[in-house]
Amino acid sequence: MPKTKKLLNHEEFKKEILSDPDVKAEYDALDQEFVIIDEFLKARHRAGLTQEEVAQRMGTKKPAIARLEAGGGKKRHSPSIDTLRRYADAVDHKLVIKMVPKRRDIEKRRITYKNSI
């Protein structure tokens, strides 16, 4: 009789599937995208605007705003910095892009370098 696999709950499945380095890399890449999308939605909600109102302020149509807020991963075109800036202006926010070290050893090297000058 064939051995049956135990059904996994969400956390168990996630742990198992993320043990594959390729899957983990894709998951981490999407995680960054979800953070960005969340920032867009929070900014629009703080401004008390609908997608239609943001579209009017940007001089575009509501479906364009919906696509922008939905992301799309690697399958879709990424918005330009200008588009991101226009969206931020439309929701009365300022766009800030910042680089953050992925690993602590990079931060340590930066501090060492800064202290050596």
PyRosetta script that sets phi, psi and omega in degrees:
from pyrosetta import init, pose_from_sequence

init()
pose = pose_from_sequence("MPKTKKLLNHEEFKKEILSDPDVKAEYDALDQEFVIIDEFLKARHRAGLTQEEVAQRMGTKKPAIARLEAGGGKKRHSPSIDTLRRYADAVDHKLVIKMVPKRRDIEKRRITYKNSI")
pose.set_psi(1, 131.9)
pose.set_omega(1, -179.1)
pose.set_phi(2, -66.6)
pose.set_psi(2, 144.8)
pose.set_omega(2, 178.4)
pose.set_phi(3, -74.4)
pose.set_psi(3, 130.7)
pose.set_omega(3, 178.8)
pose.set_phi(4, -94.4)
pose.set_psi(4, 145.4)
pose.set_omega(4, 178.5)
pose.set_phi(5, -83.9)
pose.set_psi(5, 143.8)
pose.set_omega(5, 176.2)
pose.set_phi(6, -71.0)
pose.set_psi(6, 137.1)
pose.set_omega(6, 174.7)
pose.set_phi(7, -70.4)
pose.set_psi(7, 134.6)
pose.set_omega(7, -178.5)
pose.set_phi(8, -100.5)
pose.set_psi(8, 145.7)
pose.set_omega(8, 171.2)
pose.set_phi(9, -79.6)
pose.set_psi(9, 176.6)
pose.set_omega(9, -174.9)
pose.set_phi(10, -57.1)
pose.set_psi(10, -48.4)
pose.set_omega(10, -177.2)
pose.set_phi(11, -64.8)
pose.set_psi(11, -40.5)
pose.set_omega(11, 178.7)
pose.set_phi(12, -65.2)
pose.set_psi(12, -43.3)
pose.set_omega(12, 178.6)
pose.set_phi(13, -62.3)
pose.set_psi(13, -45.6)
pose.set_omega(13, -179.4)
pose.set_phi(14, -60.3)
pose.set_psi(14, -44.8)
pose.set_omega(14, 179.5)
pose.set_phi(15, -61.1)
pose.set_psi(15, -44.4)
pose.set_omega(15, -179.0)
pose.set_phi(16, -65.8)
pose.set_psi(16, -47.9)
pose.set_omega(16, -175.8)
pose.set_phi(17, -69.0)
pose.set_psi(17, -34.5)
pose.set_omega(17, -179.5)
pose.set_phi(18, -78.1)
pose.set_psi(18, -4.2)
pose.set_omega(18, 174.6)
pose.set_phi(19, -73.1)
pose.set_psi(19, -15.9)
pose.set_omega(19, 174.7)
pose.set_phi(20, -80.9)
pose.set_psi(20, 117.7)
pose.set_omega(20, -176.6)
pose.set_phi(21, -56.5)
pose.set_psi(21, -35.7)
pose.set_omega(21, 179.4)
pose.set_phi(22, -67.7)
pose.set_psi(22, -43.3)
pose.set_omega(22, 178.6)
pose.set_phi(23, -64.8)
pose.set_psi(23, -42.0)
pose.set_omega(23, -180.0)
pose.set_phi(24, -61.2)
pose.set_psi(24, -41.9)
pose.set_omega(24, 179.7)
pose.set_phi(25, -63.3)
pose.set_psi(25, -43.7)
pose.set_omega(25, 178.3)
pose.set_phi(26, -64.7)
pose.set_psi(26, -42.7)
pose.set_omega(26, 179.2)
pose.set_phi(27, -60.5)
pose.set_psi(27, -46.5)
pose.set_omega(27, 179.7)
pose.set_phi(28, -62.9)
pose.set_psi(28, -38.3)
pose.set_omega(28, 178.6)
pose.set_phi(29, -63.9)
pose.set_psi(29, -41.5)
pose.set_omega(29, 178.6)
pose.set_phi(30, -69.3)
pose.set_psi(30, -33.5)
pose.set_omega(30, 179.1)
pose.set_phi(31, -57.6)
pose.set_psi(31, -42.1)
pose.set_omega(31, 178.3)
pose.set_phi(32, -62.9)
pose.set_psi(32, -39.6)
pose.set_omega(32, 179.3)
pose.set_phi(33, -64.7)
pose.set_psi(33, -40.8)
pose.set_omega(33, 179.6)
pose.set_phi(34, -64.0)
pose.set_psi(34, -34.9)
pose.set_omega(34, 177.3)
pose.set_phi(35, -63.6)
pose.set_psi(35, -42.8)
pose.set_omega(35, 179.6)
pose.set_phi(36, -64.7)
pose.set_psi(36, -46.6)
pose.set_omega(36, 179.6)
pose.set_phi(37, -59.4)
pose.set_psi(37, -42.5)
pose.set_omega(37, 178.9)
pose.set_phi(38, -60.2)
pose.set_psi(38, -39.3)
pose.set_omega(38, 178.1)
pose.set_phi(39, -63.0)
pose.set_psi(39, -40.8)
pose.set_omega(39, 177.6)
pose.set_phi(40, -59.8)
pose.set_psi(40, -50.1)
pose.set_omega(40, -177.6)
pose.set_phi(41, -63.6)
pose.set_psi(41, -42.1)
pose.set_omega(41, 178.6)
pose.set_phi(42, -61.6)
pose.set_psi(42, -43.4)
pose.set_omega(42, -179.0)
pose.set_phi(43, -63.1)
pose.set_psi(43, -44.3)
pose.set_omega(43, -179.9)
pose.set_phi(44, -64.8)
pose.set_psi(44, -40.8)
pose.set_omega(44, 179.7)
pose.set_phi(45, -67.7)
pose.set_psi(45, -39.3)
pose.set_omega(45, 176.8)
pose.set_phi(46, -61.4)
pose.set_psi(46, -35.7)
pose.set_omega(46, 179.5)
pose.set_phi(47, -77.5)
pose.set_psi(47, -10.8)
pose.set_omega(47, 179.0)
pose.set_phi(48, 69.2)
pose.set_psi(48, 33.0)
pose.set_omega(48, -175.9)
pose.set_phi(49, -112.1)
pose.set_psi(49, 152.5)
pose.set_omega(49, 172.3)
pose.set_phi(50, -91.0)
pose.set_psi(50, 167.4)
pose.set_omega(50, 174.9)
pose.set_phi(51, -60.1)
pose.set_psi(51, -38.3)
pose.set_omega(51, 179.5)
pose.set_phi(52, -60.7)
pose.set_psi(52, -43.6)
pose.set_omega(52, -179.7)
pose.set_phi(53, -67.1)
pose.set_psi(53, -39.6)
pose.set_omega(53, 177.6)
pose.set_phi(54, -63.8)
pose.set_psi(54, -43.5)
pose.set_omega(54, 179.6)
pose.set_phi(55, -59.3)
pose.set_psi(55, -44.9)
pose.set_omega(55, 178.8)
pose.set_phi(56, -60.4)
pose.set_psi(56, -43.9)
pose.set_omega(56, 180.0)
pose.set_phi(57, -64.6)
pose.set_psi(57, -30.8)
pose.set_omega(57, -179.0)
pose.set_phi(58, -90.3)
pose.set_psi(58, -7.9)
pose.set_omega(58, -178.1)
pose.set_phi(59, 72.7)
pose.set_psi(59, 36.5)
pose.set_omega(59, 179.4)
pose.set_phi(60, -134.9)
pose.set_psi(60, -166.8)
pose.set_omega(60, -178.6)
pose.set_phi(61, -108.6)
pose.set_psi(61, 157.2)
pose.set_omega(61, -179.5)
pose.set_phi(62, -55.7)
pose.set_psi(62, -41.9)
pose.set_omega(62, 179.7)
pose.set_phi(63, -59.4)
pose.set_psi(63, -30.6)
pose.set_omega(63, 177.8)
pose.set_phi(64, -66.2)
pose.set_psi(64, -38.7)
pose.set_omega(64, 178.9)
pose.set_phi(65, -69.9)
pose.set_psi(65, -40.5)
pose.set_omega(65, 178.0)
pose.set_phi(66, -60.4)
pose.set_psi(66, -43.0)
pose.set_omega(66, 178.4)
pose.set_phi(67, -64.4)
pose.set_psi(67, -42.5)
pose.set_omega(67, 179.8)
pose.set_phi(68, -60.9)
pose.set_psi(68, -44.9)
pose.set_omega(68, -178.5)
pose.set_phi(69, -75.2)
pose.set_psi(69, -19.3)
pose.set_omega(69, -179.4)
pose.set_phi(70, -86.5)
pose.set_psi(70, -14.6)
pose.set_omega(70, -177.3)
pose.set_phi(71, 73.2)
pose.set_psi(71, -134.7)
pose.set_omega(71, 179.8)
pose.set_phi(72, 148.5)
pose.set_psi(72, -0.9)
pose.set_omega(72, 177.2)
pose.set_phi(73, 62.1)
pose.set_psi(73, -149.7)
pose.set_omega(73, -175.8)
pose.set_phi(74, -79.6)
pose.set_psi(74, -10.2)
pose.set_omega(74, -175.4)
pose.set_phi(75, -81.4)
pose.set_psi(75, -14.4)
pose.set_omega(75, -176.5)
pose.set_phi(76, -121.1)
pose.set_psi(76, 164.4)
pose.set_omega(76, 178.2)
pose.set_phi(77, -70.0)
pose.set_psi(77, 136.3)
pose.set_omega(77, 176.5)
pose.set_phi(78, -82.1)
pose.set_psi(78, 141.8)
pose.set_omega(78, 179.7)
pose.set_phi(79, -68.8)
pose.set_psi(79, 151.1)
pose.set_omega(79, 178.0)
pose.set_phi(80, -76.2)
pose.set_psi(80, 163.5)
pose.set_omega(80, 176.1)
pose.set_phi(81, -59.5)
pose.set_psi(81, -39.0)
pose.set_omega(81, 179.1)
pose.set_phi(82, -60.7)
pose.set_psi(82, -42.3)
pose.set_omega(82, 178.7)
pose.set_phi(83, -64.6)
pose.set_psi(83, -42.4)
pose.set_omega(83, 178.2)
pose.set_phi(84, -62.2)
pose.set_psi(84, -40.6)
pose.set_omega(84, 178.3)
pose.set_phi(85, -63.9)
pose.set_psi(85, -44.0)
pose.set_omega(85, 179.7)
pose.set_phi(86, -63.6)
pose.set_psi(86, -39.5)
pose.set_omega(86, 176.9)
pose.set_phi(87, -62.4)
pose.set_psi(87, -48.1)
pose.set_omega(87, 179.4)
pose.set_phi(88, -57.4)
pose.set_psi(88, -45.6)
pose.set_omega(88, 177.8)
pose.set_phi(89, -60.2)
pose.set_psi(89, -42.2)
pose.set_omega(89, -177.6)
pose.set_phi(90, -62.9)
pose.set_psi(90, -30.8)
pose.set_omega(90, 179.7)
pose.set_phi(91, -102.5)
pose.set_psi(91, 19.6)
pose.set_omega(91, 177.2)
pose.set_phi(92, 56.8)
pose.set_psi(92, 45.7)
pose.set_omega(92, 176.5)
pose.set_phi(93, -129.4)
pose.set_psi(93, 169.0)
pose.set_omega(93, 176.3)
pose.set_phi(94, -111.0)
pose.set_psi(94, 132.5)
pose.set_omega(94, 178.0)
pose.set_phi(95, -81.0)
pose.set_psi(95, 128.2)
pose.set_omega(95, 177.0)
pose.set_phi(96, -128.1)
pose.set_psi(96, 124.4)
pose.set_omega(96, 176.7)
pose.set_phi(97, -115.4)
pose.set_psi(97, 131.9)
pose.set_omega(97, -174.7)
pose.set_phi(98, -141.2)
pose.set_psi(98, 143.1)
pose.set_omega(98, 176.8)
pose.set_phi(99, -95.4)
pose.set_psi(99, 133.5)
pose.set_omega(99, -179.6)
pose.set_phi(100, -127.1)
pose.set_psi(100, 132.2)
pose.set_omega(100, -179.7)
pose.set_phi(101, -58.6)
pose.set_psi(101, 139.5)
pose.set_omega(101, 177.2)
pose.set_phi(102, -76.1)
pose.set_psi(102, -33.5)
pose.set_omega(102, -175.1)
pose.set_phi(103, -123.9)
pose.set_psi(103, 151.1)
pose.set_omega(103, -179.5)
pose.set_phi(104, -65.1)
pose.set_psi(104, -31.6)
pose.set_omega(104, -177.9)
pose.set_phi(105, -65.4)
pose.set_psi(105, -29.0)
pose.set_omega(105, 176.0)
pose.set_phi(106, -66.4)
pose.set_psi(106, -44.0)
pose.set_omega(106, 178.8)
pose.set_phi(107, -62.5)
pose.set_psi(107, -40.0)
pose.set_omega(107, 178.8)
pose.set_phi(108, -63.3)
pose.set_psi(108, -41.4)
pose.set_omega(108, 178.2)
pose.set_phi(109, -63.5)
pose.set_psi(109, -38.9)
pose.set_omega(109, 179.7)
pose.set_phi(110, -62.5)
pose.set_psi(110, -44.3)
pose.set_omega(110, -179.7)
pose.set_phi(111, -65.0)
pose.set_psi(111, -43.2)
pose.set_omega(111, 178.3)
pose.set_phi(112, -61.0)
pose.set_psi(112, -44.9)
pose.set_omega(112, 179.7)
pose.set_phi(113, -63.7)
pose.set_psi(113, -45.4)
pose.set_omega(113, -179.3)
pose.set_phi(114, -60.8)
pose.set_psi(114, -40.1)
pose.set_omega(114, -179.8)
pose.set_phi(115, -73.2)
pose.set_psi(115, -19.0)
pose.set_omega(115, -179.1)
pose.set_phi(116, -85.3)
pose.set_psi(116, -12.6)
pose.set_omega(116, 179.5)
pose.set_phi(117, -95.0)
pose.dump_pdb("model.pdb")
